[in-house]
């Protein structure tokens, strides 16, 4: 069949070809139609993700190195104390802490002992049963603190005790893993007091931390508490206990006027 000029082209069957659909006006034909719109956003998100990953790696590395330093600071052997101090403070949490502190007092390493954080239902008679050879010391030279419930409270009550007793140097008795945080809290509230650490090391804690899952877990928990305590102490003001007590005292009543 002849093809007329200007007419639609037909296929072999004689059917007219289908017309191609036209895209609606204003619609983009593909995501790449406007590359300038998504390029800066993708680059910004990519940079942000890199910054987040870098910060995460930096924080994890810092915490890991800090934990290794902390674990290295925790002694695995008891020290031989050759110095003396005005007083001794034992932070409760283990029976061996009290026993070691009383033995230090009996050996003349301090004139007086404070046992802080004692349960309210525990008295001197009960504690003295653990050291029957030094029972007499509880009557003359040992003070019990029942107010403290944590390490912060131990430091607060120790400061109160040192001020009332005129103590200028102090032997600190607590577990080895607890010693870094105890010294940090005590030095924060007793900046003018010389602190002499005496870490208590039990047989269960003498093994290297990496060889014992229980020791590793205990050290990790204590390290987190230690870091949190340091962060808190950077923003926490030290309240002068004497001034605070004076502020809590009620104002004296004015003198009564003459009777009318």
TIZA-634248 format. One record per atom (N, C-alpha, C, O, CB): x, y, z. Coordinates in steps of 0.2 Angstrom, whole numbers, plus 5000, padded with zeros to 4 digits. Each point is the difference from the previous one (the first is absolute). Glycine has a CB too. Example, Ala and Ser with C-alpha at 12.3 -4.5 7.8 and 13.67 -1.06 7.14 Angstrom:
<recs>
506649725039
499650065000
500450065000
500549995003
498649955003
500750114990
500450065001
499650055003
500350065001
500349914989
</recs>
This chain:
<recs>
500449945000
499650065000
500450065000
500650005003
498549945003
500750114990
500450065000
499950045006
499550005004
500450004984
500750045014
500050045006
499950074998
500450034996
500349895011
498850114996
499850074998
500550055004
500149985006
498749994991
501450085000
500450055004
499650035005
499450024999
501350004991
499649985016
499750045006
499549955003
499750025006
500450094988
499749835004
499649965004
500449965005
500649994999
498650004991
500449985014
500349965006
500349934997
499749974995
499550085013
501449934994
500349944998
499649945003
499850005005
501350054994
498749904997
499749945002
500449945000
500550004996
498550044999
500949915009
500449945000
499749954995
499650024996
500750005016
500049934988
499949954994
499249985001
499849984994
501449985006
498550045005
499349985001
499650054998
499449995000
500949935009
500050144990
499550064998
499850045006
499650044999
500149894991
500550055016
499750035006
500450075001
500650004999
499049895006
500150164997
500450065002
500449995006
499849975005
499350104990
501549965005
500449995006
499750045006
499750054999
501349944994
499249985013
499850045006
500450065002
500650004998
499049895006
500150164998
500450065002
500349995007
499749975004
499550104989
501449965008
500349995006
499750055005
499850064998
501349914996
498850005012
499750055005
500550065002
500649995001
498749915004
500450154996
500450065002
500050015008
499449995003
500350074986
500949955014
500050015007
499650075002
500150054996
501049885004
498650075005
499650065003
500550055001
500649995002
498549955003
500750124993
500550065001
500150015007
499649995005
500050064985
501149975012
500250015007
500249945004
500350015005
498950084995
500749854997
500349945004
500749984997
500150004994
498749965008
501650025003
500749984998
500049934997
499649965003
500950125005
499849914987
500049934996
500449955004
499949944999
500050124990
500749965015
500449965004
500350035006
500050065000
500249884989
500150025016
500350035005
500650054998
500250045004
499449865003
500750084988
500650034997
499850074996
500550034998
500149865002
498850125000
499850064996
500250065003
500150054996
498949895000
501050065011
500250065003
500649985005
499950005006
498950064993
501849934999
500549975004
500250065005
500349985006
500149944985
499550145008
500350055004
499650015007
500250035005
500150034985
499049915010
499650005006
500249955005
500050025006
499150024987
501149905005
500249955005
500750005002
500249975005
498849964991
501550095000
500749995001
500250045006
500449965004
499750044984
499850065014
500250035006
499849965006
500350005005
499750114989
499349875006
499749975006
500449935001
500149995006
498850074992
501249904997
500349945001
500750015002
500349965005
499149994986
501050105007
500750015002
500050025008
500449985003
499950064985
499250005014
499950035007
499949945004
500349995006
499350124990
499949845002
499949945004
500649965001
500149975005
498750034991
501549994998
500649965000
500650035005
500349965004
499450004984
500450105012
500450035004
499850005008
500449985004
499950104987
499149935010
499749995007
500149935002
500249995006
499050104992
500749864998
500149935002
500749985002
500249975004
498850004989
501550065003
500750005001
500250035007
500449975004
499850034983
499550065014
500250035007
499749965005
500349995005
499650124990
499549865005
499749965005
500449945001
500249985006
498750064992
501349924997
500549945001
500650025003
500349975004
499249984986
500850115008
500750025002
499950025008
500449985004
499950064985
499249995013
499950015007
499949945004
500249995005
499350124992
500149845000
499949945004
500649965001
500149975005
498850034990
501550005000
500749975000
500450035005
500449975004
499549994984
500150115012
500450045005
499849985007
500449995005
499850104986
499149925010
499849985007
500249935002
500249995006
498850104992
500849864998
500249935002
500749995001
500249975005
498950004988
501350075003
500849995001
500250035007
500449975004
499850034984
499550065013
500250045007
499749965006
500449995005
499550114989
499549875005
499849965006
500449935001
500149985005
498750074993
501449924996
500449945001
500750025003
500249965004
499249994986
500950105007
500650025003
500050025008
500449985004
500050054984
499050005013
499950025007
499949945005
500250005005
499350114991
500149845001
499949945004
500749965001
500149985006
498750024990
501650004999
500649975001
500550035005
500349975005
499649994984
500050115011
500450045005
499749985007
500449995005
499950104987
499149925009
499649995006
500249935003
500149995006
499050084990
500849885000
500249935002
500749995002
500149965005
499050004987
501350085005
500749995002
500250045007
500449985003
499950024985
499250055014
500150035006
499749965006
500250025006
499750094988
499749845005
499749965005
500649955002
500249964996
498650065000
501449995010
500549955003
499749935001
499449995002
501250105003
499849864994
499949935001
500349975006
499949945001
499950054987
500650055015
500349985006
499950055006
500050064998
500949874995
499150055013
499950055005
500750035002
500549974999
498649975006
500950134997
500650035001
500249995007
499649995004
500150104987
500949935010
500350005007
500050075002
500450044998
500349855001
498950135006
499950075002
500650025005
500149965005
498750044993
501650045000
500650025004
499950075003
500450035004
500349904990
498750115005
499950065002
499550015005
499649955001
500750094988
499650015015
499550015005
499650064998
500250044996
500549915013
498750064993
499650064999
499650015006
500049975005
499950004983
499750095012
499650025005
499449955001
499949995006
500550134992
499449864997
499449965000
499949954995
500450004995
499050095010
500249864996
499849954995
499350004998
499650005005
501449934999
498850064990
499349994998
500049944996
500349984995
499550145005
499649845002
499949944996
499350004997
499550025004
501249925004
499350064986
499350004996
499749935000
500349954997
500150154996
499149895010
499749935000
499849984993
499950034995
499649995017
500449914988
499849974994
500349935000
499949964995
500150154999
500449875010
500349945001
500349995007
500350055003
500049954985
499649945015
500249995007
500850015001
500250025005
498949904996
501350064994
500750015000
500250075001
500650015002
499549884991
499550165004
500250075001
500050025007
500550035002
499049994987
500049965015
500050025007
500549965004
500450045004
498449984995
501449924999
500549965004
500750044999
500350015004
499049884995
500850124994
500750034999
500050075003
500650025002
499549924987
499450105011
500050075003
500149995007
500450045003
498950004989
500449925012
500149995007
500749985002
500350025004
498549954997
501549984994
500749985002
500550064998
500550005004
499149884993
500250164999
500550064999
499950045006
500650035002
499349974985
499550015015
500050055006
500449975006
500350035004
498550004992
501149905005
500449975006
500750004999
500450005005
498649924996
501250084992
500850014999
500250075001
500650014999
499349894993
499750155009
500250075001
500150044994
500350055000
500349905009
499050034985
500150034994
499550065000
500050044995
500349864999
499350115011
499550065001
499850005007
500049955004
499650044984
500250075014
499850015007
499349985001
499749985006
501150114996
498849924993
499249985000
499849984994
500350014994
499650085015
499649874991
499749964994
499350024999
499650005005
501249914997
499050114992
499350014998
499849944995
500349994995
499850145007
499349845000
499749954996
499450034997
499550015004
501049895002
499550124988
499550034997
499549964995
500349954997
500450155004
498749914999
499549964996
499849945004
499849954997
500750094993
499549965017
499849945004
499250004999
499650055001
501449965007
498749934992
499349995000
499750025007
500350005005
499849904987
499350135007
499750035006
499949955006
500050025006
499550074986
500449855006
499949955005
500649975003
500049955004
498950034990
501750045003
500649975003
500350055005
500150064999
500149884990
500150035016
500350045006
500749985001
500249954996
498750075009
501450014999
500749995002
500149935002
500549964998
499750165005
499449855001
500149935003
500049954994
500349955000
499150095011
500149974984
500049954995
500650014996
500349944998
498550075001
501550054999
500650004996
500649975004
500549984997
499050124997
500549915013
500649985003
500149925001
500549985001
499350135006
499649864991
500149935000
500449974994
500349955001
498650045004
501250054990
500449984995
500850015001
500449974997
498750064995
501050015013
500750015002
500050005008
500250055003
500150024987
499649875013
500049995007
500650025004
500050025006
499249894992
501450094999
500650025003
500150075001
500450035004
500149874991
499150145001
500050075001
499350035002
499950064998
501049944993
498849975013
499350025002
500050065004
499650055000
500049845000
501050125004
500050065004
500150064996
499850065002
500849875006
499650074986
500150064996
499350034998
500050064999
501149904996
498450005004
499350034999
499850045005
499650054999
500249854994
500450105013
499850045006
500350065000
499750055003
500049855003
500950114991
500450065001
500250044994
500050065000
500449885010
499750024984
500350034995
499749994993
500250024995
500849975011
498349984994
499749994993
499350035000
499650005005
501049894994
499350154996
499450034999
499649974994
500349984995
500150135010
498949884996
499649974995
499650064996
499750045004
500349855002
499950104988
499650054996
499449964997
500249954996
500850135002
498449935004
499449974997
499750044995
499449984997
500549965014
500350124987
499750044995
500149994993
499650004996
500450085013
500649904989
500249994993
499749944997
500049955003
501150115000
498749954991
499749944996
500449984994
499949954997
499050085008
501650024993
500449984994
500650045001
500250035005
498849964988
501450015002
500750035000
500050075001
500450035004
500049884989
499150135004
499950075001
499950015008
500350055003
499249974985
500049945014
499950015007
500649995005
500150035005
498749944992
501649985001
500649985004
500450065000
500350025005
499649864992
500250164997
500450065000
499850055004
500350045004
500049934985
499050045011
499750065004
500149995007
500250045004
499049974987
500649925011
500149995008
500750005002
500150025006
498849914993
501650054997
500750005002
500250075000
500450025005
499849874989
499650155002
500250085001
499750025007
500450045003
499649984984
499449975014
499750025006
500449975006
500150045005
498849974990
501349935005
500449975005
500750035001
500250015006
499249884992
500950124996
500750035001
500050075003
500450025003
499949914987
499250115008
499950075003
499950005007
500350045004
499249994985
500149925013
499850005008
500649975004
500150015006
498749974991
501649985000
500649975003
500750034999
500549985003
498849914996
500750164996
500650034999
500549964996
500650015001
499250065009
499949884986
500549964996
500350034994
499650044996
499749865008
501350104995
500350034994
500349954995
500250024995
500150085012
499849844995
500249944996
499649945001
499849995006
501450064994
498749914995
499549955001
500249944996
500250004994
498950085007
500949865002
500149934996
499349984998
499549995004
501549985003
499050024986
499349984997
500049924999
500449984996
499550144999
499649855008
500049934999
499449984997
499450015002
501249975008
499449994984
499549974996
500249954995
500649994999
498850125002
500249864995
500249954996
500450034994
500050064999
499049875004
501550034994
500450024995
499750034994
500250054998
500649875006
498750054994
499650024994
499650075001
499950034996
500049855000
499950135011
499750065002
500450065001
499850055001
499349875004
501550064996
500550055003
500050074995
500050055003
500749865003
499450084987
500050064996
499450055001
500150065001
500649874991
498750045008
499450045001
500050035007
499850065001
499649874990
500850035014
500050025007
500450065001
499950055003
499849845001
500950114993
500550055001
499850064996
500150065003
500849864998
498850074993
499750064997
499550045004
500050065000
500349884989
499250025014
499550035003
500350045007
499850055002
499349864993
501350055008
500350035006
500450064999
500050055003
500049845002
500550114990
500450064998
499650064998
500250055001
500749874996
498550065000
499550054998
499750045005
500050065000
499849884990
500150035016
499750035006
500550025005
499850035005
499149914992
501750035003
500550015005
500650024996
500549965001
499049965007
500550144989
500650014996
500650025004
500649994998
498750054994
500649975015
500650025004
500249945004
500550015005
499150114996
500149834998
500249945004
500549954996
499849994995
499150025012
501649974996
500549954997
499649935000
499949985006
501250094997
498949904992
499649934999
500649954999
500450014995
498550045001
501149905008
500449944999
499649944998
499749975005
501250085003
499249924986
499549954999
500349935003
500649995000
499150074989
499949905013
500149935002
499549964997
499549985003
501050065008
499649934983
499549964996
500049935003
500549975002
499750104988
499249915011
499949935002
499949954994
499650014996
499950035015
500949914989
500049954994
499849935003
500449975004
500550104989
498549915005
499849935002
500349954995
500150024994
498850035011
501149894997
500349954995
499650004993
500349994995
500049945015
499050084991
499650004994
500250054995
499950004994
499249955012
501150114996
500250064996
500750004999
500350054996
498850015009
501349894997
500850004999
500149984993
500650024997
499649965015
499449984984
500149984994
500050064995
499650045001
499949845002
500950114991
499950064995
499350004997
499649955000
501650034997
498650085002
499350014998
499849974993
499449975000
500650145006
500549884990
499849974993
500049925001
499749974995
500950134999
499649885012
499949925001
499449985003
499949945001
501350064999
498450055003
499449995003
499450044998
500050065000
500749915010
498850004987
499450044998
499750045005
499850054999
500049864993
500250065014
499750045006
500450065002
499750055001
499849845003
501250104996
500450065001
499950054994
500050065002
500849875005
499250054987
500050044994
499350045001
500050064999
500749864994
498850055008
499350035001
500050055006
499850064999
499749844996
500850085010
500050055006
500450064998
499850065002
500149845006
500750094989
500450064999
499750044994
500150075001
500949875002
498650044993
499750044995
499550045003
499950064998
500349854993
499450065013
499450045004
500450055004
499750065000
499549845000
501350095004
500350055004
500350054996
500050065002
500249855006
500150074986
500350054995
499550054998
500150065000
500749864996
498650065002
499450044998
499850055006
499950064999
499749854993
500450065014
499850045006
500650065001
499850055002
499549855003
501350084994
500550045001
500050064995
500150065002
500649845002
499250084990
500050064995
499450045001
500050064999
500549874992
498950045011
499450045001
500150055006
499850065001
499549854995
501150065009
500250045006
500450064998
499950065003
500049845005
500650094988
500550054998
499650064996
500150065001
500849864999
498650064996
499650044996
499650055005
499950064999
500149864991
499750045015
499550045004
500450055004
499850055002
499549854999
501350085002
500450045004
500350064996
500250055004
500149855003
499750104987
500250064996
499550065000
500250064999
500549864994
498750065008
499550055001
499750015006
499550045001
500349944987
500349985017
499750005007
500450045004
500649995002
498949904996
500250165005
500450045005
500049965007
499649965002
500050154993
501049905008
500149985007
499750045005
500250065001
500849894995
498550025008
499650045005
500450005006
500249955003
498750034991
501250085009
500350005007
499549985005
499550035001
501350064995
499449855007
499549975005
499950055006
499450005002
501049894995
500150155005
499850045006
499650064998
499550015004
501649965000
499050064990
499550054998
499349974998
499550035002
501550034994
499049885001
499349974999
499749995007
499450015000
501049944989
499950035016
499749985006
499750075003
499550005003
501249904999
499750154997
499850075003
499450024996
499650035003
501650005001
498849964990
499450024996
499449965002
499450035000
501350014991
499449905011
499449965002
499750025007
499449985002
501049934991
500050125011
499850025007
499450054999
500150054996
501149925009
498350024999
499550055000
500250075003
500550005004
498749914997
500550144996
500250075003
499850015007
499449985002
500550064986
500549995016
499850005007
499450055001
499950054996
501249935008
498450005000
499450045001
500250075003
500450005004
498949904997
500450154997
500150075003
499850005007
499549975002
500350084987
500549995015
499950005007
499250035001
499850054996
501549975007
498449955002
499350025001
500050085003
500450015004
499349874998
499950154995
499950075003
499750015006
499749955003
500250084986
500150035014
499750005007
499249995000
499750024995
501250075008
498949885002
499349985000
499650075001
500250045003
500049855002
499350114991
499650065000
499450005006
499650045001
500649974986
</recs>
